[in-house]
Amino acid sequence: MVNPTIEDADLFVVLWSRSYALSRFCYDETELALRRHAVGEIQLWIINLDGSDIVPPEARALPQAPARTPHALVALVRELLEHAEPARTVPGGE
């Protein structure tokens, strides 16, 4: 069974909302992703689902994309994936 973690990820997608902002677990995940993003280890996408303010100070200056409906979210993710950087390969990995 694969159990990916933020430490193993090449891409972290934040589906930001008021509810997400209230979760300490989501905040912790975002902080870890922000640290990895700051040193170029991970791509970080912030998709704002309800127009609420982005709370973590390091994330406020990052681009965020609005997606207020499920249809808009699917269309946005498809568009982002078309332009995403390829995943890094690990020497000797598959």
C-alpha positions as CSV (number, residue, x, y, z in Angstrom):
1,M,0.0,0.0,0.0
2,V,1.2,3.5,-0.9
3,N,1.1,6.0,1.9
4,P,2.3,9.3,0.4
5,T,3.2,12.1,2.7
6,I,4.0,15.8,2.2
7,E,7.7,14.9,2.6
8,D,7.4,12.7,-0.5
9,A,5.2,14.9,-2.7
10,D,6.2,16.9,-5.7
11,L,2.9,18.9,-5.6
12,F,0.7,20.1,-2.8
13,V,-2.7,21.4,-3.5
14,V,-4.4,23.5,-0.9
15,L,-8.2,23.7,-1.3
16,W,-8.5,26.8,0.9
17,S,-11.8,27.6,2.6
18,R,-13.0,29.0,5.9
19,S,-13.3,25.5,7.2
20,Y,-9.8,24.6,6.1
21,A,-8.5,27.7,7.8
22,L,-10.0,26.6,11.1
23,S,-8.3,23.2,11.1
24,R,-5.0,23.0,13.0
25,F,-4.1,19.9,11.0
26,C,-4.6,21.6,7.7
27,Y,-2.6,24.6,9.0
28,D,0.2,22.3,9.9
29,E,0.2,20.6,6.5
30,T,0.2,24.0,4.8
31,E,3.1,25.2,6.9
32,L,5.2,22.1,5.9
33,A,4.3,22.5,2.3
34,L,5.2,26.2,2.5
35,R,8.7,25.4,3.9
36,R,9.3,22.8,1.2
37,H,8.0,25.3,-1.5
38,A,10.3,28.0,-0.2
39,V,13.4,25.9,-1.0
40,G,12.1,24.6,-4.3
41,E,11.3,21.1,-3.2
42,I,7.6,21.1,-4.0
43,Q,5.1,22.9,-6.2
44,L,2.3,24.6,-4.2
45,W,-1.1,25.4,-5.6
46,I,-3.6,27.4,-3.6
47,I,-7.2,27.1,-4.8
48,N,-9.6,29.4,-2.9
49,L,-13.0,27.8,-2.8
50,D,-15.0,30.5,-1.0
51,G,-13.0,33.8,-1.2
52,S,-11.9,33.7,2.4
53,D,-8.6,35.3,3.4
54,I,-5.5,33.2,3.3
55,V,-4.2,33.0,6.8
56,P,-0.5,31.8,6.8
57,P,1.6,34.9,6.2
58,E,4.0,33.0,3.9
59,A,1.0,32.0,1.7
60,R,-0.6,35.4,1.3
61,A,1.9,36.5,-1.3
62,L,1.6,33.4,-3.4
63,P,-0.8,33.2,-6.3
64,Q,-4.1,31.8,-5.6
65,A,-6.8,30.7,-8.0
66,P,-10.5,31.0,-7.3
67,A,-12.8,28.1,-7.9
68,R,-16.3,28.7,-6.4
69,T,-18.1,25.7,-8.0
70,P,-17.2,22.0,-8.4
71,H,-17.2,22.5,-12.2
72,A,-14.8,25.5,-11.9
73,L,-12.5,23.4,-9.6
74,V,-12.3,20.6,-12.1
75,A,-11.6,23.0,-15.0
76,L,-9.0,24.8,-13.1
77,V,-7.1,21.7,-12.0
78,R,-7.1,20.3,-15.5
79,E,-5.6,23.6,-16.8
80,L,-3.0,23.7,-14.0
81,L,-2.0,20.1,-14.7
82,E,-1.5,20.9,-18.4
83,H,1.1,23.5,-17.3
84,A,2.6,21.7,-14.3
85,E,6.3,21.1,-14.1
86,P,7.2,17.4,-14.6
87,A,7.8,15.4,-11.4
88,R,11.4,15.1,-10.4
89,T,12.9,11.6,-10.9
90,V,15.0,9.9,-8.2
91,P,18.2,8.4,-9.5
92,G,17.8,4.6,-9.5
93,G,14.0,5.0,-8.9
94,E,11.2,3.9,-11.1
